[in-house]
Amino acid sequence: MKKMKMILTVALLFVYGFQMNAQIKGNFDAFNTEKDELGITGQYFGKVDKKSFGFRFVKEADGKIVNELHYFEKKKSAEPQLKLSMKESYYSKNKVKLFYAWVTSSAAGYVEVIEVEPGILAQISQSSESANGGPATLDAKRKVVDVMAKDQAKLEAWDVETAQAKVDMIIASLNTEKLEKEKAEWMKNEAYAKNVDKVVFAAQWYHLQKQGYPDKLAVSGADFKTELDMAGNMNFMGFFSVPPSVKYPGQQINIEYEMGGKKTNRETLRKKSAAWSNMVPIIETKKFEYRQSPTRAIREYNQYQSQFVQDYAAIQCLYDNKDKLKVGQTYDFTVRIYAHRDGENGAVLAEGTVKLKYTEKAKIAFEGDPTKPQEKGIFATFEDFLNE
C-alpha cells in the first residue's frame, strides 16, 4: 500500500503534526471482536502491501452521527492515522459503502475506500480533479491500487484487476439514476431522439455540433446529410445512449470504415508501422465524455492549416475501392464506432451510413487534374505514404 502509506505520512504531517513510525506495525486481531452495523470493522490484510491494518467504522462520536471509517497502521495507537468520511447517499440509496478523505488540496492527495464484497475493501486513488472537501465525482477516474481482505485466504481470488472491474461496475450502477435523467432531457430533442446510437454526417463540422457546447445538443439537425460530395468536406459524429467515458472507463475507441465490402479500422492500421502509428493516434473513451462524440472528419479542409486533413484509416478504405469509382455514381460508406479493449473490439457504440458521390470534381481531387500533372491527387499522395 505504498500509495496509502505516502498519503498517510502526509496526513500525519498535516493533521497530527508528527511522522509515522512504520516499525511499530503489528496485528490487529482485537478489531475482529468488535461489531458494527455495516460489518466493516476488523483486521485486514493487503494484497499489494502484505502487512495487516485495522479498520473501524464509527457511527457516532461526541453525541453526533459521523459515519466515519477509521484507519489504523499503529498497533497500540488510540487515535486512527486517517479518518475517512462516508458518502451517505450512496449507502442509503444503493447500499454502496464508499469512504473518502482529502489529505492535501490536490487530486493526488485524495484517498478512497470502497467495499467490493463483504470483508473485501478496494483502495482507490484518483487523478481527476474533484470538488475539494467532498467525494470524487462519479465520472472521476478511479484506479484501484490495492485490495484488502479480512480473510487473507480470500486474496487468492482477488487481485487489483478484479477489484478494478468490480469498482467500475459499482460506479456505473451509481451513475444509472443520473444518466437516465440526463437521457430523458436529451430525448426531448428530435435530432438526438432520431439518431441515438447512430453516426450522423454533414458537410461542415459546425452543422453537427456548436463550438463550445459538446455537452449540449445545440444544432437542429437540419443540416445532417444522407449524401456527401467526395470533392468536399465529409464530417461525422456519433450519438450515444450513455457517454462512453462512463460506460467504458479506461478503454479505447476504435472506428471502422466500410465501403464496397471492404473494411478498414484505426486500431489495426495503427499497429502496422511507425508511419501508421504517427498518422492514427489512439483515441481513449475519456475523450468521449458526452452523449455526442467530438466531430471527426473523413476528410475536410482546415482553414487554420490551409490544407485538407483526413483520417488515414478512412482514406485507406476509399483507396481500396478506387478501381470501382465512376463519375456520377454514389457509394454507401459506413462508419462504426466501437469500444476497444486489449486489442479487441467490444460493443458498437454508434453506426451510420452515408452515400458518397463521386462527382467530376471528386475525380479530379482523388485522381489528379490532367491539365496539372505536376499536382498529385489524393490517391497518388496516399500511395507515397504507403511506400514510406
C-alpha positions as CSV (number, residue, x, y, z in Angstrom):
1,M,0.0,0.0,0.0
2,K,2.8,2.4,-1.0
3,K,0.2,5.0,-2.2
4,M,-1.7,4.9,1.0
5,K,1.4,4.9,3.1
6,M,2.6,8.0,1.3
7,I,-0.7,9.7,1.8
8,L,-0.9,8.7,5.4
9,T,2.6,10.1,6.1
10,V,1.4,13.3,4.6
11,A,-1.8,13.1,6.7
12,L,0.3,12.8,9.9
13,L,2.4,15.8,8.9
14,F,-0.5,18.0,8.1
15,V,-3.2,16.7,10.5
16,Y,-1.4,15.3,13.6
17,G,1.9,17.1,13.2
18,F,4.3,14.1,13.7
19,Q,5.8,11.5,11.5
20,M,4.6,7.9,11.4
21,N,6.8,5.3,12.8
22,A,6.4,2.4,10.4
23,Q,8.3,0.0,12.6
24,I,5.5,-0.3,15.2
25,K,3.0,-2.0,13.0
26,G,1.5,-5.2,14.2
27,N,-1.6,-7.4,14.0
28,F,-5.0,-6.0,14.8
29,D,-6.8,-9.2,16.0
30,A,-8.7,-7.2,18.6
31,F,-10.6,-5.4,15.9
32,N,-12.2,-8.7,14.9
33,T,-14.0,-8.8,18.2
34,E,-15.8,-5.5,17.5
35,K,-19.2,-5.3,15.8
36,D,-20.7,-2.5,13.8
37,E,-23.9,-2.2,11.8
38,L,-22.0,-2.2,8.4
39,G,-19.8,-5.2,9.2
40,I,-16.7,-3.4,8.2
41,T,-14.6,-3.2,11.4
42,G,-11.8,-5.7,11.6
43,Q,-8.2,-6.6,10.8
44,Y,-7.4,-6.5,7.1
45,F,-4.5,-7.8,5.0
46,G,-3.2,-6.1,1.9
47,K,-2.8,-7.8,-1.5
48,V,0.0,-5.5,-2.6
49,D,1.2,-4.3,0.8
50,K,1.5,-7.6,2.6
51,K,1.0,-6.1,6.1
52,S,-2.1,-6.0,8.3
53,F,-4.2,-3.0,9.0
54,G,-7.1,-2.0,11.3
55,F,-10.4,-0.5,10.1
56,R,-13.1,0.6,12.5
57,F,-16.5,2.0,11.4
58,V,-17.6,4.8,13.8
59,K,-21.2,5.8,13.5
60,E,-21.4,8.3,16.4
61,A,-18.9,10.5,18.3
62,D,-19.5,13.2,20.8
63,G,-23.2,12.8,20.5
64,K,-23.2,13.3,16.8
65,I,-23.6,11.0,13.8
66,V,-20.3,11.0,12.0
67,N,-20.3,7.8,9.9
68,E,-16.5,7.6,9.5
69,L,-14.1,4.8,8.7
70,H,-11.0,5.0,10.9
71,Y,-7.8,3.5,9.6
72,F,-5.0,2.3,11.8
73,E,-1.4,1.3,11.0
74,K,-0.1,1.6,14.5
75,K,-0.8,-1.4,16.7
76,K,-1.2,0.5,20.0
77,S,-2.4,3.8,18.7
78,A,-5.6,5.2,20.4
79,E,-6.1,7.6,17.5
80,P,-6.5,6.5,13.9
81,Q,-3.9,7.5,11.3
82,L,-6.7,8.6,9.0
83,K,-10.4,9.3,9.2
84,L,-12.5,8.7,6.1
85,S,-15.9,10.2,5.6
86,M,-18.8,8.1,4.3
87,K,-20.7,9.1,1.2
88,E,-24.1,8.6,3.0
89,S,-26.4,8.9,0.0
90,Y,-24.6,6.1,-1.9
91,Y,-25.3,3.8,1.0
92,S,-28.9,5.0,1.8
93,K,-29.9,4.7,-1.9
94,N,-27.7,1.9,-3.2
95,K,-26.1,0.2,-0.2
96,V,-22.7,1.1,-1.6
97,K,-20.1,1.6,1.2
98,L,-17.7,4.3,-0.1
99,F,-15.4,6.3,2.2
100,Y,-13.1,9.2,1.3
101,A,-10.5,11.6,2.7
102,W,-8.6,14.6,1.5
103,V,-5.1,14.8,2.8
104,T,-3.9,17.6,0.6
105,S,-5.8,20.1,-1.6
106,S,-4.7,18.4,-4.9
107,A,-6.3,15.4,-6.5
108,A,-3.1,13.4,-5.7
109,G,-4.0,13.9,-2.0
110,Y,-7.3,12.1,-2.3
111,V,-7.8,8.6,-0.9
112,E,-11.0,6.4,-1.2
113,V,-12.0,3.0,0.1
114,I,-14.9,1.0,-1.4
115,E,-16.3,-2.3,-0.1
116,V,-16.4,-4.6,-3.2
117,E,-17.6,-7.6,-1.3
118,P,-18.3,-8.2,2.4
119,G,-14.9,-8.3,4.1
120,I,-13.1,-7.0,0.9
121,L,-12.1,-3.4,0.5
122,A,-10.5,-1.7,-2.5
123,Q,-8.2,1.2,-2.0
124,I,-8.6,3.8,-4.7
125,S,-6.6,6.7,-5.9
126,Q,-7.9,9.1,-8.5
127,S,-6.1,11.7,-10.6
128,S,-9.0,13.7,-11.9
129,E,-9.8,17.0,-10.3
130,S,-12.7,16.8,-7.8
131,A,-14.6,19.2,-5.6
132,N,-12.2,19.7,-2.7
133,G,-13.6,18.6,0.6
134,G,-16.2,16.3,-0.9
135,P,-16.0,12.9,-2.5
136,A,-14.7,12.5,-6.1
137,T,-17.4,12.9,-8.7
138,L,-18.9,9.8,-10.2
139,D,-17.1,10.5,-13.5
140,A,-13.7,10.9,-11.9
141,K,-11.0,8.5,-13.0
142,R,-10.6,5.8,-10.2
143,K,-7.7,3.5,-10.1
144,V,-7.5,0.5,-7.7
145,V,-4.0,0.4,-6.1
146,D,-4.6,-2.4,-3.5
147,V,-7.2,-4.9,-2.2
148,M,-7.6,-5.6,1.5
149,A,-9.4,-8.6,3.0
150,K,-10.4,-9.7,6.5
151,D,-9.7,-13.3,5.5
152,Q,-6.2,-13.4,4.0
153,A,-7.1,-16.6,2.1
154,K,-9.7,-14.7,0.0
155,L,-6.9,-12.6,-1.5
156,E,-6.2,-15.7,-3.7
157,A,-9.3,-14.8,-5.7
158,W,-8.8,-11.1,-5.6
159,D,-6.2,-9.0,-7.4
160,V,-6.1,-5.4,-8.4
161,E,-7.6,-6.1,-11.9
162,T,-10.5,-8.0,-10.4
163,A,-11.2,-5.2,-7.9
164,Q,-10.9,-2.6,-10.6
165,A,-13.6,-4.3,-12.7
166,K,-15.9,-4.5,-9.6
167,V,-15.3,-0.9,-8.8
168,D,-16.1,0.1,-12.3
169,M,-19.4,-1.8,-12.1
170,I,-20.3,-0.2,-8.7
171,I,-19.6,3.3,-10.0
172,A,-21.6,2.6,-13.2
173,S,-24.6,1.5,-11.1
174,L,-24.4,4.7,-9.1
175,N,-24.5,6.6,-12.3
176,T,-27.6,4.9,-13.6
177,E,-30.2,7.3,-12.0
178,K,-28.3,10.4,-13.0
179,L,-27.8,9.1,-16.5
180,E,-31.4,8.2,-17.0
181,K,-32.5,11.7,-16.0
182,E,-29.9,13.2,-18.5
183,K,-31.1,10.9,-21.3
184,A,-34.7,11.9,-20.7
185,E,-33.7,15.5,-21.2
186,W,-31.7,14.7,-24.4
187,M,-34.6,12.6,-25.8
188,K,-36.7,15.8,-25.9
189,N,-34.5,16.9,-28.7
190,E,-35.7,15.4,-32.0
191,A,-32.3,15.3,-33.6
192,Y,-31.0,13.2,-30.7
193,A,-34.1,11.0,-30.4
194,K,-34.0,10.1,-34.1
195,N,-30.3,9.3,-34.1
196,V,-29.3,7.9,-30.7
197,D,-26.7,5.1,-31.2
198,K,-26.2,6.3,-34.7
199,V,-23.5,8.1,-36.7
200,V,-24.6,11.3,-38.5
201,F,-22.9,13.2,-41.3
202,A,-22.6,16.8,-42.5
203,A,-20.5,18.8,-45.0
204,Q,-19.4,21.2,-42.2
205,W,-18.4,20.2,-38.7
206,Y,-20.4,23.1,-37.2
207,H,-23.6,21.6,-38.7
208,L,-23.0,18.6,-36.3
209,Q,-22.1,20.4,-33.2
210,K,-21.9,24.0,-32.0
211,Q,-18.4,25.0,-30.9
212,G,-18.2,25.2,-27.1
213,Y,-21.3,23.1,-26.5
214,P,-20.1,19.4,-26.5
215,D,-22.3,18.7,-23.5
216,K,-25.5,20.1,-25.1
217,L,-27.3,19.5,-28.3
218,A,-27.2,23.0,-29.8
219,V,-27.9,22.2,-33.5
220,S,-31.2,21.4,-35.1
221,G,-30.1,18.5,-37.3
222,A,-31.5,20.3,-40.4
223,D,-28.0,20.2,-42.0
224,F,-27.3,16.5,-41.3
225,K,-26.7,14.8,-44.7
226,T,-27.5,11.4,-46.2
227,E,-25.3,12.2,-49.3
228,L,-21.9,14.0,-49.5
229,D,-19.8,15.1,-52.4
230,M,-16.4,13.4,-52.2
231,A,-14.8,16.5,-53.5
232,G,-15.8,18.5,-50.4
233,N,-15.8,18.1,-46.7
234,M,-17.0,14.8,-45.2
235,N,-17.6,15.0,-41.4
236,F,-19.4,12.8,-38.9
237,M,-20.3,12.5,-35.3
238,G,-21.7,9.7,-33.1
239,F,-24.7,10.0,-30.7
240,F,-24.6,7.7,-27.6
241,S,-27.2,6.3,-25.2
242,V,-24.6,6.6,-22.4
243,P,-21.3,8.6,-22.6
244,P,-18.5,6.1,-23.5
245,S,-16.3,7.6,-20.8
246,V,-18.9,6.5,-18.2
247,K,-19.9,3.1,-19.6
248,Y,-16.4,2.0,-20.8
249,P,-13.9,3.8,-18.5
250,G,-10.2,3.2,-19.2
251,Q,-10.9,1.8,-22.6
252,Q,-10.2,3.0,-26.1
253,I,-12.3,4.0,-29.1
254,N,-11.9,2.2,-32.5
255,I,-13.5,3.5,-35.7
256,E,-14.3,1.1,-38.6
257,Y,-15.0,2.2,-42.1
258,E,-16.7,0.0,-44.8
259,M,-17.3,0.6,-48.5
260,G,-17.9,-1.9,-51.3
261,G,-17.5,-4.9,-49.0
262,K,-14.0,-3.7,-47.8
263,K,-13.3,-2.7,-44.2
264,T,-10.6,-0.8,-42.5
265,N,-10.2,0.3,-38.9
266,R,-8.0,2.6,-37.0
267,E,-6.6,0.2,-34.4
268,T,-5.5,-2.5,-36.9
269,L,-3.8,0.1,-39.2
270,R,-2.3,2.0,-36.2
271,K,-0.3,-1.1,-35.3
272,K,1.0,-1.8,-38.8
273,S,4.0,0.5,-38.7
274,A,5.6,3.6,-37.2
275,A,4.3,5.7,-40.1
276,W,0.7,4.5,-39.5
277,S,1.1,4.9,-35.7
278,N,2.0,8.6,-36.3
279,M,-0.9,9.2,-38.5
280,V,-3.5,7.3,-36.5
281,P,-3.2,8.2,-32.8
282,I,-5.0,6.3,-30.0
283,I,-8.5,7.6,-29.1
284,E,-9.5,7.0,-25.4
285,T,-13.0,6.8,-24.1
286,K,-12.2,9.6,-21.7
287,K,-12.3,11.9,-24.7
288,F,-15.8,10.8,-25.5
289,E,-17.4,12.1,-22.3
290,Y,-20.7,13.3,-23.6
291,R,-23.8,11.9,-25.4
292,Q,-22.3,13.2,-28.7
293,S,-18.8,12.5,-29.8
294,P,-16.3,15.1,-30.8
295,T,-16.8,15.8,-34.5
296,R,-14.5,13.9,-36.8
297,A,-13.6,14.1,-40.5
298,I,-13.3,11.5,-43.2
299,R,-11.7,14.4,-45.0
300,E,-12.2,18.2,-44.7
301,Y,-10.4,21.5,-45.4
302,N,-8.9,23.0,-42.3
303,Q,-8.8,26.8,-42.7
304,Y,-6.2,27.2,-40.0
305,Q,-3.8,24.8,-41.6
306,S,-4.8,25.9,-45.2
307,Q,-5.0,22.3,-46.3
308,F,-7.2,19.2,-46.2
309,V,-6.9,16.9,-43.2
310,Q,-8.2,13.4,-43.2
311,D,-8.5,10.2,-41.2
312,Y,-5.9,7.9,-42.9
313,A,-7.9,4.8,-42.0
314,A,-10.9,6.2,-43.9
315,I,-8.7,7.1,-46.9
316,Q,-7.4,3.6,-46.9
317,C,-11.0,2.3,-47.3
318,L,-11.6,4.7,-50.2
319,Y,-8.3,3.7,-51.8
320,D,-9.2,0.1,-51.6
321,N,-12.2,0.9,-53.7
322,K,-10.5,3.3,-56.2
323,D,-10.9,0.9,-59.1
324,K,-14.7,0.8,-58.7
325,L,-15.2,4.6,-58.6
326,K,-17.1,6.1,-61.6
327,V,-18.2,9.7,-62.1
328,G,-21.8,10.3,-61.2
329,Q,-22.2,7.2,-59.1
330,T,-22.8,7.1,-55.3
331,Y,-21.4,4.6,-52.9
332,D,-22.6,3.5,-49.4
333,F,-19.9,4.4,-46.8
334,T,-20.5,3.1,-43.3
335,V,-18.9,4.3,-40.1
336,R,-18.9,2.2,-36.9
337,I,-17.7,3.4,-33.5
338,Y,-16.6,0.7,-31.1
339,A,-15.4,0.4,-27.5
340,H,-12.0,-1.2,-27.7
341,R,-10.0,-3.0,-25.0
342,D,-6.9,-5.3,-25.0
343,G,-6.8,-5.3,-28.8
344,E,-10.4,-6.4,-29.3
345,N,-13.5,-4.5,-30.3
346,G,-16.3,-4.6,-27.8
347,A,-19.8,-3.1,-28.2
348,V,-20.8,-1.0,-31.2
349,L,-21.4,2.4,-29.7
350,A,-22.8,4.1,-32.9
351,E,-23.2,3.2,-36.6
352,G,-24.3,5.1,-39.6
353,T,-24.2,5.1,-43.4
354,V,-23.8,8.0,-45.9
355,K,-23.8,8.0,-49.7
356,L,-20.6,9.4,-51.1
357,K,-21.0,10.8,-54.6
358,Y,-18.0,10.6,-57.0
359,T,-18.5,13.8,-58.9
360,E,-16.3,15.2,-61.6
361,K,-14.6,17.4,-59.0
362,A,-14.1,14.4,-56.8
363,K,-12.4,12.6,-59.6
364,I,-10.0,15.5,-60.1
365,A,-9.4,15.7,-56.4
366,F,-8.7,12.0,-55.9
367,E,-7.1,11.1,-59.3
368,G,-5.5,14.4,-60.1
369,D,-6.1,17.1,-62.7
370,P,-4.8,16.0,-66.2
371,T,-4.2,19.7,-67.0
372,K,-2.0,20.0,-63.9
373,P,0.2,16.9,-64.0
374,Q,2.6,18.5,-61.5
375,E,-0.1,18.3,-58.8
376,K,-0.8,14.9,-57.3
377,G,-4.3,13.7,-56.5
378,I,-5.3,12.3,-53.1
379,F,-4.7,8.7,-54.1
380,A,-1.2,9.4,-55.5
381,T,-0.3,11.2,-52.3
382,F,-1.6,8.4,-50.2
383,E,0.4,5.9,-52.2
384,D,3.5,7.9,-51.3
385,F,2.6,7.5,-47.7
386,L,2.1,3.7,-48.2
387,N,5.5,3.5,-49.8
388,E,7.4,5.2,-47.0
